[in-house]
Amino acid sequence: MKKTVLFAAMAAVSVSVTAQADSIAADAGKKTYDTACFACHSTGAAGAPKVADKAAWKDRIAQGDKVLNDHAIKGFQGKKGFMPAKGGRADLTDQAVAD
């Protein structure tokens, strides 16, 4: 019985720590988006797909996360526009962009 209670307590702590880490990463990702991505992806500037435009994102998402991250980090010249590397923010780390 003690082992079961101990295991349950350890699992609860693990879930709590994981949730907290996910929350911190999400906050960091939002900050990066707000400072590096928002200007184009909220308005469609430079041919950027707008955040909520599912049709514009469909083919991009189908390429997978690795391709999306590579384009965001290294930049990309598409048929309809240009994605500057790291949203034009050379100071961002690759991890900050991936978050």
SERO-4910 file (N, C-alpha, C, O; in steps of 0.05 Angstrom, whole numbers):
BEGIN
 pado doro    nc1    nc2    nc3   cac1   cac2   cac3    cc1    cc2    cc3    oc1    oc2    oc3
  Met    A     16    -24      0      0      0      0     17     25      0     12     44    -15
  Lys    A     39     25     17     56     48     18     69     53     -9     73     77    -17
  Lys    A     77     32    -23     89     35    -49     70     48    -69     78     64    -85
  Thr    A     45     40    -68     25     51    -86     21     81    -80     19     97    -99
  Val    A     19     88    -55     16    117    -48     41    132    -56     38    154    -67
  Leu    A     64    121    -51     89    135    -59     90    138    -89     97    160    -99
  Phe    A     83    117   -104     84    119   -133     64    140   -143     71    156   -161
  Ala    A     40    141   -131     20    160   -139     30    189   -134     26    207   -150
  Ala    A     42    193   -111     53    219   -104     75    227   -123     76    250   -132
  Met    A     93    209   -129    115    215   -148    104    221   -176    113    239   -189
  Ala    A     83    207   -184     71    212   -210     58    239   -211     60    254   -231
  Ala    A     45    247   -189     32    273   -188     52    295   -189     48    315   -203
  Val    A     75    292   -175     96    312   -176    108    314   -204    112    336   -214
  Ser    A    112    291   -217    123    290   -244    105    305   -263    114    320   -280
  Val    A     79    300   -262     59    313   -279     59    343   -274     58    359   -293
  Ser    A     61    351   -249     61    379   -242     86    393   -253     83    415   -264
  Val    A    109    381   -251    134    392   -261    133    394   -291    141    414   -303
  Thr    A    123    373   -304    120    373   -333    101    395   -343    107    409   -362
  Ala    A     79    398   -330     59    418   -337     71    446   -333     67    464   -350
  Gln    A     86    450   -312     99    476   -307    120    482   -329    121    504   -339
  Ala    A    136    462   -337    156    466   -358    142    472   -384    151    490   -399
  Asp    A    120    458   -390    105    464   -415     94    492   -414     94    506   -435
  Ser    A     85    501   -391     74    528   -389     96    549   -393     91    569   -406
  Ile    A    119    544   -383    142    563   -386    150    564   -415    155    586   -426
  Ala    A    151    541   -429    158    540   -457    137    554   -474    143    569   -493
  Ala    A    111    551   -467     90    564   -481     92    594   -478     88    609   -497
  Asp    A     98    603   -453    101    632   -449    125    643   -465    123    665   -476
  Ala    A    147    628   -466    170    637   -481    163    638   -511    171    656   -525
  Gly    A    148    617   -520    140    617   -549    122    640   -556    125    652   -577
  Lys    A    104    647   -538     86    669   -543    102    695   -544     96    713   -561
  Lys    A    121    698   -526    137    723   -526    153    725   -553    154    747   -564
  Thr    A    164    703   -562    178    703   -588    159    710   -610    166    727   -627
  Tyr    A    136    697   -610    116    703   -631    108    733   -631    108    746   -652
  Asp    A    103    743   -608     94    771   -605    116    791   -615    109    812   -626
  Thr    A    141    784   -611    162    803   -619    174    798   -647    186    816   -658
  Ala    A    172    773   -657    185    767   -682    166    759   -705    173    761   -728
  Cys    A    142    749   -698    125    737   -718     99    752   -723     88    753   -745
  Phe    A     89    764   -702     62    776   -701     58    796   -724     37    796   -737
  Ala    A     78    814   -729     74    835   -748     66    825   -776     49    836   -789
  Cys    A     78    803   -785     72    792   -811     49    772   -810     31    772   -827
  His    A     50    754   -790     30    732   -790      2    741   -779    -17    725   -781
  Ser    A      0    765   -769    -26    774   -761    -40    790   -783    -64    792   -784
  Thr    A    -23    800   -802    -34    817   -824    -31    805   -851    -45    813   -870
  Gly    A    -14    785   -854     -9    773   -881     13    789   -896     16    785   -920
  Ala    A     27    806   -882     48    822   -895     69    804   -908     75    782   -898
  Ala    A     80    812   -930    101    798   -945     92    770   -953    108    752   -958
  Gly    A     65    766   -955     55    740   -963     54    719   -941     49    696   -946
  Ala    A     58    728   -916     57    709   -894     29    699   -890     10    714   -890
  Pro    A     27    673   -885      0    662   -879     -9    672   -852      6    672   -832
  Lys    A    -34    682   -850    -45    691   -825    -49    667   -806    -54    645   -815
  Val    A    -46    672   -781    -47    652   -760    -72    634   -763    -70    610   -762
  Ala    A    -95    646   -765   -121    631   -765   -129    621   -792   -151    610   -795
  Asp    A   -113    625   -813   -121    618   -840   -113    589   -845    -92    583   -855
  Lys    A   -132    571   -839   -126    542   -841   -119    533   -869   -101    517   -873
  Ala    A   -132    545   -889   -126    538   -917    -97    545   -924    -83    530   -938
  Ala    A    -88    568   -915    -61    577   -922    -40    560   -908    -18    557   -918
  Trp    A    -47    549   -885    -28    532   -870    -29    503   -877    -10    488   -871
  Lys    A    -50    494   -890    -54    465   -895    -30    452   -908    -19    432   -897
  Asp    A    -20    462   -931      2    449   -944     28    452   -928     45    434   -929
  Arg    A     31    474   -914     55    478   -898     56    458   -875     76    445   -870
  Ile    A     33    454   -862     32    435   -839     37    407   -849     49    391   -835
  Ala    A     27    401   -873     30    374   -884     60    367   -888     67    343   -889
  Gln    A     77    387   -890    106    382   -894    119    373   -868    141    362   -868
  Gly    A    106    377   -845    117    368   -820    131    390   -804    138    411   -815
  Asp    A    133    385   -778    145    405   -760    174    411   -767    183    434   -764
  Lys    A    190    391   -776    218    396   -782    220    417   -804    237    435   -802
  Val    A    205    414   -825    206    433   -848    197    461   -838    209    481   -845
  Leu    A    175    462   -823    165    488   -813    186    501   -796    191    525   -799
  Asn    A    199    486   -778    220    497   -761    244    506   -778    255    528   -773
  Asp    A    252    490   -797    274    498   -814    269    524   -829    286    541   -831
  His    A    244    527   -840    237    551   -854    237    575   -835    247    597   -842
  Ala    A    227    571   -811    226    593   -791    255    601   -783    260    625   -778
  Ile    A    272    582   -780    299    587   -770    317    597   -793    332    616   -789
  Lys    A    316    585   -816    335    591   -838    323    611   -858    338    623   -874
  Gly    A    297    615   -857    284    632   -877    274    615   -900    282    592   -904
  Phe    A    257    627   -917    245    613   -939    234    632   -960    221    652   -953
  Gln    A    238    626   -985    226    641  -1007    204    624  -1018    210    603  -1031
  Gly    A    179    632  -1014    157    616  -1024    145    628  -1050    156    648  -1060
  Lys    A    124    616  -1060    111    626  -1084     98    653  -1080     96    669  -1098
  Lys    A     88    657  -1055     73    682  -1050     87    701  -1032     76    723  -1026
  Gly    A    110    695  -1022    124    713  -1004    150    703   -994    160    682  -1002
  Phe    A    161    718   -975    187    712   -964    186    711   -934    173    728   -921
  Met    A    198    690   -922    200    687   -893    229    693   -886    247    677   -892
  Pro    A    235    715   -873    262    720   -865    271    701   -842    255    693   -826
  Ala    A    296    694   -843    307    676   -822    300    688   -794    305    712   -789
  Lys    A    289    671   -777    282    679   -750    265    704   -749    267    720   -730
  Gly    A    248    708   -769    231    731   -770    246    757   -770    235    778   -762
  Gly    A    271    756   -780    287    780   -781    301    786   -755    314    807   -752
  Arg    A    299    768   -735    311    772   -709    335    753   -706    333    732   -695
  Ala    A    358    762   -716    383    746   -715    391    739   -686    406    720   -682
  Asp    A    381    755   -667    388    750   -639    374    726   -627    382    717   -605
  Leu    A    354    716   -640    339    693   -629    355    667   -632    368    663   -652
  Thr    A    353    650   -612    365    623   -615    347    606   -631    323    611   -634
  Asp    A    357    584   -642    341    565   -657    319    554   -639    296    550   -648
  Gln    A    326    549   -613    306    538   -595    284    558   -590    260    550   -587
  Ala    A    290    583   -587    269    604   -583    250    604   -606    226    607   -602
  Val    A    260    601   -631    243    600   -654    226    575   -654    202    576   -660
  Ala    A    238    552   -647    223    527   -647    201    526   -625    181    513   -629
  Asp    A    206    540   -603    186    541   -582    160    555   -592    141    557   -577
***
